[in-house]
Amino acid sequence: MSDNKLQSIISDLMKLYKTPLASNRSGALYNAFSYPTKISPEAIGIFIACHTKVGNTVLDPFSGSGTTGLGAKLCDRPTPYMIKAAKELGLQPVWGNRNAILYELSTLGSFISTVMCNPPNPTQFEKYANDLLSTVEDELKNIYSIIDNEGNEGNIRYTIWSEVLICPNCNNESTFWDGAVSHDPLQISSSFRCPKCDYSNEASQISRATQTSLDHITGKEHISKKRIPVKIYGRTGKRTWSRLANSVDIEDYYNKTAKIQMDSFPDYKINWGVLYRKGYHYGISHLHHLYTSRNAVVFSRLWNKVAEYPDDYQSALKLLLLSYNSTHSTLMTRVVVKKNISDFVITGSQSGVLYISNLPVEKNIFEGVKRKIMTFKQAFELVKDSTSNVTVYNTSSTSLEIPDKSVDYVFTDPPFGDYIPYSEINQVNEAWLGSITDNESEAIVNTAQNKGIDDYKTLMAGVFSEVSRTLTPEGSISLVFHSAKAQIWEALIESYKQAGLHVLASSVLDKIQSSFKQINSEIKVQGDPLLLLKKVNDDFKTKRIKYNPDLIGNILENAFVHSDNLDEQKPERLYSRYINECILQGETVELDAGQFYEIIKEKLHIYQISQ
């Protein structure tokens, strides 16, 4: 390919790379299944339609939950959002069918991809899903029943449980709820005050009460943290209500769960790694320890009942259940306090970790799964008539079963070094599938797996080498990546350079959704750098922007003088732009996000005052 032709292609695509494309956290395809750091299929579909022609082959070697496959499906059936976004950006996408090839090491990710990209009949799925829930609900009649705040029989929507603490001063047992939660205004304190003797200390420094019982799954004696229900939220008819739990509720709970025969439940020992915390994971050694006894009974009954439905709908029904499992059915579900709201907001588990709070929440699984049925039906309807073909491989992408020079375009979102330990997180769902990810080939920086930055770089280089081998001479790669660490960026850059790939354009993709680690880290990055890579012949000299010795000053000037976009002026976005400039100019990424923020602090202050 000549220099002029290559530059012409880049010029046509630059409209897509000039302005950050928002990858919104909305729509049935996005919300059907929660998966860390995923990108909107609609955004990916726009990229595919702009980089390829009808019938072209698209590859994602790190496909996660299959959003690139869904993006390919949507090229044949673009949504109103996709058509509008493309028009507003002045793009000329080519809508029509594509062939997508997805590689994913994770058992769970591959399972999600296969079902979502090759959905069953939406109407029949809805019928079977509702029948599954109603059948099991009838079998476990009254398992969520409760006496409401007016003395009538109602049903539990969710229950807040609390850990029990032992006061070191008076040896009194009291709940975290009684000692750390205040209600006017509502807040959860990090300190604990004993309701009996008024002793106060950091809650993390006070011992938790434990209880010993026979574990019916392992057949062994088990010691766990003592937790009791403290507040119940319910529904009676159409009326919703809440009240504090009492001793009758506790007795009723244990009587009900003791009388029900537990269905087959995976006897799975959790493979703890970098996410293990001896404090809040005390007593959590096996999968079933992540559930209350009631939710363990309900979920296992639903899961086993799926086998009674037609074979070609069982995977979709299992995916429906798993979509609610680790995020909402376990002790990892939690409460949050929001400003100017008088009661707790009940939410799911935190993304990217296996955190269990002092106040875990037990949700009504029947109600929760029922609400997700329509989302899945709508997602299936969006892609069911697409003629795009998606093939999913559940294996490492260090060896692709794809002919040389047969892939026209690659869209991928590789693992971010040490950010998300996918295999450790996914095991909560994979244990139900009966197949756990073999993490030997997982591209990650992870002390529990004895993998450092060199191991990560070697695995990534192996994948990029295969990608380069399968890419046509005219093909291109859109690569989305996130890291606040310079050494991770340098490992990525070295990996694709070894494969003969070069960056020709760089922008930012606004994913919107962040993992828990991204949200709560003191060092954040806003917007993931987006790179356009191509294979370049040895005789082609990549045209670099002339190096600006005041690179950081140039970035600040562009953000504050030449732009009125407030997002572009945030320190987190400026770091993404720093990464962009380093890569485009061929400069070493020398600064971690934290170091970058320290350097720009004074200059940023001056710019902000002048605005």
C-alpha positions in Angstrom: 0.0 0.0 0.0 1.4 3.4 -0.9 1.9 6.2 1.6 -0.7 8.4 0.0 -3.4 5.7 0.0 -2.7 4.8 3.6 -2.9 8.4 4.7 -6.1 8.8 2.7 -7.7 5.9 4.6 -6.5 7.4 7.9 -8.0 10.8 6.9 -11.4 9.2 6.3 -11.3 7.5 9.7 -10.1 10.5 11.7 -13.6 11.8 12.2 -14.2 8.8 14.3 -11.0 9.3 16.3 -11.2 13.1 16.5 -14.0 13.3 19.2 -14.3 11.0 22.2 -17.2 8.6 21.4 -19.4 8.0 24.4 -20.0 4.3 25.2 -23.2 4.7 27.2 -24.2 2.3 29.9 -27.7 1.7 28.6 -29.8 -0.5 26.4 -30.9 -4.1 26.7 -27.8 -5.6 25.1 -25.6 -3.7 27.6 -27.7 -4.4 30.7 -28.6 -8.0 30.2 -25.3 -9.2 31.9 -23.0 -7.1 34.0 -19.3 -7.7 33.1 -16.4 -5.6 34.3 -15.1 -2.8 32.0 -17.3 -3.8 29.0 -18.0 -1.4 26.1 -21.4 -0.7 24.6 -22.1 -3.0 21.6 -23.6 0.0 19.8 -20.4 2.0 20.0 -18.4 -1.0 18.8 -20.9 -1.5 16.0 -20.2 2.0 14.7 -16.5 1.3 14.7 -17.0 -1.9 12.8 -19.3 -0.3 10.2 -16.8 2.5 9.6 -13.7 0.3 9.3 -15.1 -2.6 7.2 -17.3 -3.5 4.3 -20.3 -5.9 4.1 -19.1 -9.5 4.5 -15.7 -8.6 6.0 -14.2 -10.6 8.9 -13.9 -9.0 12.3 -11.7 -10.4 15.2 -11.6 -9.8 18.9 -8.8 -11.8 20.6 -9.9 -10.5 24.1 -13.6 -10.7 23.6 -14.8 -10.7 27.2 -18.6 -11.0 27.3 -18.9 -10.8 23.5 -19.7 -7.1 22.8 -17.7 -7.1 19.6 -19.8 -10.0 18.4 -22.9 -8.1 19.3 -21.5 -5.0 17.6 -21.1 -7.1 14.4 -24.7 -8.2 14.7 -25.9 -4.6 15.0 -24.0 -3.6 11.8 -26.8 -5.6 10.1 -29.5 -4.1 12.3 -28.3 -0.6 13.5 -30.2 0.9 16.3 -31.6 4.5 16.2 -28.8 5.5 18.5 -26.1 4.2 16.2 -27.7 5.9 13.1 -28.0 9.2 15.0 -24.5 9.1 16.6 -22.9 8.3 13.2 -24.8 11.2 11.6 -23.8 13.7 14.3 -20.1 12.8 14.0 -20.3 13.1 10.2 -19.4 9.4 9.7 -20.3 7.3 6.7 -20.7 3.7 8.1 -21.4 0.8 5.8 -24.3 -1.1 7.4 -24.7 -4.7 6.6 -23.7 -8.2 7.8 -20.2 -9.1 9.0 -18.4 -12.2 10.1 -17.1 -12.0 13.7 -14.6 -14.3 15.4 -14.3 -14.1 19.1 -11.6 -15.6 21.3 -12.0 -15.6 25.1 -10.1 -17.5 27.7 -12.8 -17.1 30.3 -15.4 -19.9 30.5 -18.0 -17.3 31.7 -17.2 -14.8 29.0 -17.4 -17.4 26.3 -20.7 -18.7 27.6 -22.2 -15.2 27.7 -21.0 -14.5 24.1 -22.3 -17.7 22.7 -25.8 -17.2 24.1 -26.1 -13.4 23.4 -24.7 -13.6 19.9 -26.8 -16.7 19.0 -30.1 -16.1 20.9 -33.1 -18.3 21.1 -36.6 -17.3 20.0 -37.3 -14.3 22.3 -41.0 -15.0 22.8 -40.6 -18.7 23.7 -37.7 -17.8 26.0 -39.9 -15.4 27.9 -42.5 -18.1 28.3 -40.1 -20.7 29.6 -38.4 -18.2 31.9 -41.7 -17.1 33.5 -42.7 -20.7 33.8 -39.4 -21.6 35.5 -39.8 -18.9 38.1 -43.5 -19.6 38.8 -42.9 -23.4 39.1 -40.1 -23.0 41.6 -41.9 -20.3 43.5 -44.8 -22.7 44.0 -42.5 -25.5 45.1 -40.8 -23.2 47.7 -44.1 -21.6 48.7 -43.7 -19.0 51.5 -39.9 -19.1 51.6 -39.9 -15.3 51.3 -43.2 -14.7 53.3 -43.1 -12.4 56.3 -45.5 -10.6 58.6 -45.6 -6.9 57.6 -45.6 -3.8 59.7 -49.4 -3.9 60.1 -49.6 -7.6 61.1 -50.6 -9.0 57.7 -48.8 -11.6 55.7 -46.6 -10.1 53.0 -43.4 -11.0 51.0 -39.8 -10.0 51.5 -38.3 -7.8 48.8 -34.9 -7.7 50.5 -33.4 -8.0 54.0 -30.4 -6.1 55.4 -28.2 -8.3 57.5 -25.6 -7.2 60.0 -22.4 -8.6 61.4 -22.3 -9.0 65.1 -19.4 -7.4 67.0 -18.0 -8.1 70.5 -17.2 -5.1 72.6 -13.6 -5.5 74.1 -14.6 -3.4 77.1 -17.8 -5.1 78.3 -17.8 -8.3 76.2 -21.3 -7.5 75.0 -22.4 -8.7 71.5 -24.2 -6.1 69.4 -24.8 -5.6 65.7 -22.8 -3.3 63.5 -26.2 -1.8 62.6 -26.7 -0.7 66.3 -23.2 0.5 66.8 -22.2 2.2 63.5 -25.4 3.3 61.7 -27.1 6.6 62.5 -30.4 7.6 61.0 -30.8 11.4 61.3 -29.0 12.1 59.1 -28.5 8.6 57.6 -24.8 7.5 57.6 -22.6 4.5 58.1 -19.7 5.3 60.4 -16.2 3.7 60.3 -16.2 3.8 64.1 -18.3 1.6 66.4 -19.9 2.6 69.7 -21.0 -0.1 72.0 -24.7 0.4 72.8 -24.2 -1.0 76.3 -21.1 0.6 77.7 -20.5 3.4 75.2 -17.0 2.1 74.4 -15.8 3.5 71.0 -13.2 2.4 68.5 -12.7 1.9 64.8 -15.1 -0.9 63.7 -12.3 -2.6 61.8 -10.4 -3.0 65.2 -13.3 -4.8 67.0 -13.6 -8.6 66.9 -16.6 -10.2 65.1 -18.7 -12.8 66.8 -18.6 -16.3 65.1 -20.8 -19.3 65.1 -20.1 -23.0 64.5 -22.4 -25.3 62.6 -22.4 -28.5 60.5 -21.8 -27.6 56.9 -24.3 -29.7 54.9 -22.4 -29.3 51.6 -18.9 -30.3 52.8 -20.1 -32.5 55.7 -17.6 -30.8 58.0 -17.9 -28.4 61.0 -17.7 -24.8 59.8 -17.0 -21.6 61.6 -18.4 -18.4 60.1 -19.1 -14.8 61.1 -22.3 -14.4 63.0 -24.8 -12.3 61.0 -28.5 -11.5 61.8 -31.2 -9.7 59.9 -31.8 -6.2 61.1 -34.2 -4.5 58.6 -36.8 -6.0 56.3 -38.3 -4.4 53.2 -41.4 -6.1 51.9 -44.5 -5.9 49.8 -48.1 -6.7 50.8 -50.3 -6.6 47.8 -49.3 -3.4 46.0 -48.1 -1.7 49.1 -44.4 -1.6 49.9 -43.1 -1.2 53.5 -40.1 -1.6 55.8 -39.6 -2.4 59.4 -36.9 -3.5 61.8 -36.3 -7.3 62.1 -37.1 -9.0 65.4 -36.5 -12.4 67.2 -39.6 -13.9 65.6 -38.2 -13.1 62.1 -34.9 -14.8 62.9 -36.6 -17.9 64.3 -38.9 -18.1 61.3 -36.0 -17.8 58.9 -34.1 -20.7 60.4 -37.2 -22.9 60.7 -38.0 -22.4 57.1 -34.5 -23.1 55.7 -34.0 -26.1 58.0 -37.1 -27.8 56.7 -36.3 -27.5 53.0 -34.1 -30.1 51.3 -31.2 -28.4 49.5 -31.0 -29.3 45.8 -27.7 -30.2 44.3 -25.3 -27.4 45.0 -21.7 -27.1 43.6 -19.2 -28.3 46.3 -16.7 -25.8 45.1 -13.7 -24.5 47.1 -13.0 -20.9 46.1 -9.6 -20.3 44.6 -8.7 -17.1 46.5 -6.0 -14.9 45.1 -5.3 -11.2 45.2 -8.9 -10.3 46.1 -8.9 -12.2 49.4 -9.2 -10.2 52.6 -8.9 -12.1 55.9 -11.3 -9.6 57.5 -14.5 -9.6 55.4 -13.8 -13.0 53.8 -13.5 -14.8 57.2 -15.3 -18.2 57.0 -15.9 -17.9 53.2 -14.0 -20.9 51.9 -16.6 -22.5 49.6 -19.1 -21.2 47.0 -22.2 -21.8 49.2 -20.7 -19.6 52.0 -21.4 -16.6 49.8 -25.2 -17.1 50.1 -27.7 -17.0 52.9 -29.2 -20.4 53.5 -32.5 -19.2 52.0 -31.0 -17.8 48.8 -28.8 -20.9 48.4 -32.0 -23.0 48.5 -33.8 -20.8 46.0 -30.9 -20.4 43.5 -30.0 -24.1 43.5 -33.6 -25.1 42.9 -33.9 -22.7 40.0 -30.6 -23.9 38.5 -31.5 -27.6 38.7 -35.0 -27.1 37.4 -33.6 -25.7 34.1 -32.8 -29.2 33.0 -36.5 -29.9 32.6 -36.8 -27.4 29.7 -35.9 -27.9 26.0 -32.2 -28.3 25.3 -32.0 -25.3 23.0 -33.3 -23.0 25.7 -31.3 -24.3 28.7 -28.2 -22.1 28.1 -30.3 -18.9 27.8 -32.2 -19.8 31.0 -28.9 -20.5 32.8 -27.5 -17.2 31.6 -30.6 -15.4 32.9 -30.0 -16.9 36.3 -26.3 -16.2 36.3 -27.0 -12.5 35.3 -28.5 -12.2 38.8 -26.3 -14.6 40.7 -23.0 -13.1 41.9 -24.2 -9.5 41.6 -27.5 -9.8 43.5 -28.0 -13.3 45.0 -25.0 -13.4 47.3 -23.7 -11.7 50.4 -21.8 -9.3 48.2 -25.0 -7.4 47.6 -24.9 -4.2 49.7 -26.4 -0.9 50.8 -25.1 2.6 50.0 -25.9 6.0 51.4 -26.7 8.8 49.0 -26.9 12.5 49.8 -30.3 13.9 50.7 -31.9 10.4 50.7 -33.4 9.3 54.1 -33.1 5.5 53.5 -30.5 3.1 52.2 -30.2 2.5 48.5 -30.0 -1.2 47.8 -27.6 -2.1 45.1 -25.6 -5.1 43.8 -22.1 -6.3 44.3 -19.1 -4.0 43.6 -17.6 -4.5 40.2 -14.2 -6.0 39.9 -13.9 -7.3 43.5 -15.5 -9.9 45.8 -16.3 -7.5 48.6 -18.7 -8.4 51.5 -19.7 -5.4 53.6 -20.7 -5.2 57.3 -24.3 -4.9 56.1 -24.8 -7.5 53.3 -28.2 -7.6 51.7 -30.4 -10.7 50.9 -32.6 -10.0 47.9 -35.7 -11.9 46.8 -34.3 -13.9 43.9 -37.7 -14.5 42.3 -38.5 -10.8 42.1 -35.0 -9.9 40.8 -34.8 -12.5 38.1 -38.3 -11.8 37.0 -37.4 -8.2 36.3 -34.5 -9.3 34.1 -36.6 -11.5 31.8 -37.8 -8.5 29.7 -34.3 -7.1 29.4 -33.1 -10.4 27.9 -36.1 -10.7 25.6 -35.4 -7.2 24.3 -31.7 -8.0 23.8 -32.5 -11.2 21.9 -35.0 -9.3 19.7 -32.3 -6.7 18.7 -30.0 -9.3 17.1 -32.3 -12.3 16.3 -32.8 -11.4 12.6 -29.2 -10.3 12.0 -27.5 -12.3 9.2 -24.0 -11.5 10.7 -22.2 -14.6 11.8 -20.4 -14.9 15.1 -18.1 -17.7 16.1 -16.9 -18.0 19.7 -13.7 -19.9 20.8 -13.2 -20.6 24.5 -9.4 -20.7 24.4 -6.3 -18.6 24.5 -5.7 -16.2 21.7 -2.0 -16.9 21.7 -2.7 -19.4 19.0 -5.5 -18.5 16.6 -7.2 -21.1 14.3 -7.5 -18.5 11.6 -5.7 -18.4 8.2 -3.0 -15.8 7.4 -4.2 -12.5 6.2 -7.9 -13.3 6.5 -9.0 -10.7 9.1 -10.1 -7.3 7.8 -10.5 -5.5 11.2 -9.9 -6.0 14.9 -11.7 -4.3 17.7 -10.4 -5.3 21.1 -10.2 -4.2 24.7 -7.3 -6.2 26.2 -6.9 -6.9 30.0 -5.5 -3.9 31.9 -2.4 -5.5 33.5 -3.1 -5.7 37.2 -6.5 -4.1 37.2 -9.1 -6.8 37.0 -8.4 -10.4 38.1 -11.2 -11.8 35.8 -10.6 -15.5 36.5 -10.9 -14.9 40.3 -14.1 -12.9 40.0 -15.8 -15.1 37.4 -15.4 -18.4 39.4 -18.5 -17.5 41.4 -20.6 -18.0 38.2 -18.3 -20.5 36.6 -18.7 -22.9 39.5 -22.4 -23.3 38.5 -21.4 -24.0 34.9 -19.0 -26.7 36.1 -16.1 -25.3 34.2 -13.5 -22.9 35.7 -11.2 -20.8 33.6 -7.6 -22.2 33.3 -5.7 -19.0 34.2 -2.3 -20.3 33.0 -2.6 -18.2 29.8 -4.4 -15.3 31.4 -2.7 -12.0 30.4 -2.4 -10.4 33.8 0.0 -8.9 36.4 -0.9 -10.9 39.5 1.1 -11.9 42.5 -1.2 -14.8 43.3 -0.5 -16.3 39.9 3.2 -15.4 40.1 2.9 -13.3 37.0 4.9 -10.0 36.7 5.1 -7.4 34.1 7.4 -9.5 31.9 5.0 -12.4 31.9 2.2 -10.0 31.0 4.2 -8.5 28.2 5.2 -12.0 26.8 1.5 -13.2 26.7 0.4 -9.9 25.1 3.1 -10.1 22.5 2.1 -13.6 21.6 -1.5 -12.5 21.0 -0.5 -9.4 19.0 1.8 -11.6 16.9 -1.1 -13.8 16.0 -3.3 -10.8 15.3 -0.7 -9.4 13.0 -0.3 -12.8 11.2 -4.1 -13.0 10.5 -4.6 -9.3 9.6 -4.8 -8.4 5.9 -2.3 -5.8 4.6 -5.2 -3.3 4.4 -6.6 -4.3 7.8 -6.6 -2.2 10.9 -7.0 -2.5 14.7 -8.9 -0.4 17.1 -7.5 -1.0 20.6 -9.0 0.4 23.8 -6.8 0.3 26.9 -6.8 1.7 30.4 -4.0 1.9 33.0 -2.8 4.5 35.5 0.7 2.9 35.4 3.5 3.8 33.0 5.1 0.4 33.1 1.8 -1.3 32.0 1.5 1.1 29.1 5.1 0.4 28.1 4.5 -3.3 28.2 1.5 -2.9 25.9 3.4 -0.7 23.5 6.4 -3.0 23.4 4.0 -6.0 22.8 2.3 -4.6 19.7 5.6 -3.1 18.3 7.2 -6.6 18.4 4.3 -7.8 16.2 5.1 -5.1 13.6 2.1 -2.9 14.5 2.2 0.9 14.6 -0.2 3.5 15.9 -1.5 5.9 13.3 -4.2 7.7 15.3 -5.2 8.0 18.9 -8.3 9.3 20.7 -10.4 8.5 23.8 -13.4 6.3 24.4 -15.7 7.3 27.2 -16.8 4.0 28.5 -18.9 5.6 31.3 -18.9 2.5 33.4 -15.9 1.9 35.6 -14.9 -1.0 37.7 -14.9 -0.7 41.5 -11.1 -0.4 41.5 -11.2 2.4 38.9 -13.9 4.3 40.9 -12.4 4.0 44.3 -8.7 4.3 43.4 -7.0 7.5 44.5 -5.4 7.6 41.1 -8.0 7.7 38.4 -8.0 8.0 34.6 -11.1 9.3 32.7 -11.7 8.0 29.3 -9.7 5.0 27.9 -7.1 5.9 25.3 -8.2 4.5 21.9 -5.5 3.5 19.4 -5.7 2.9 15.6 -3.0 0.4 14.6 -2.0 -1.0 11.3 0.7 -3.2 9.9 3.2 -1.0 8.2 5.7 -2.1 5.6 9.4 -1.7 6.5 9.8 1.0 3.8 6.9 3.1 5.1 8.0 5.8 7.5 5.3 6.5 10.0 4.6 10.2 10.0 5.1 11.5 13.6 4.0 14.7 15.0 7.0 16.9 15.6 8.1 16.3 19.2 7.1 19.1 21.5 9.6 19.3 24.4 6.8 20.9 26.5 4.5 18.0 25.9 2.5 18.5 29.1 2.2 22.3 28.5 0.9 21.6 25.0 -1.8 19.2 26.4 -2.9 21.8 28.9 -3.0 24.5 26.3 -5.2 22.4 24.0 -7.6 21.6 26.8 -7.9 25.1 28.3 -7.2 27.5 25.4 -8.4 25.6 22.3 -11.3 23.7 23.9 -14.3 24.6 26.0 -15.1 21.0 26.8 -15.0 20.6 30.6 -14.4 16.9 30.4 -11.2 17.6 28.5 -10.0 19.8 31.4 -10.3 17.2 34.1 -6.9 15.8 35.4 -8.0 12.2 34.6 -8.8 13.1 31.0 -5.5 15.0 30.7 -3.6 11.9 31.6 -5.4 10.0 28.8 -4.3 12.7 26.5 -0.7 12.5 27.8 -0.8 8.8 26.9 -2.2 9.7 23.4 0.6 12.2 22.8 3.4 9.9 24.1 2.3 7.1 21.8 1.8 9.3 18.7 5.1 11.0 19.1 7.0 7.8 19.8 8.0 8.9 23.3 8.3 6.7 26.3 5.4 6.8 28.8 7.4 7.8 31.8 4.8 9.0 34.2 2.2 7.1 36.2 -1.1 8.9 36.6 -0.2 10.0 40.2 3.1 11.4 39.1 1.4 13.2 36.2 -1.1 14.8 38.5 1.6 16.1 40.8 3.4 17.7 37.9 0.4 19.5 36.5 -1.1 20.5 39.9 0.4 24.0 39.8 -0.1 24.6 36.1 -3.6 23.3 36.3 -4.4 25.7 39.1 -3.2 28.7 37.1 -5.3 27.7 34.1 -8.4 27.2 36.2 -8.0 30.6 37.8 -7.7 32.2 34.4 -11.0 30.7 33.1 
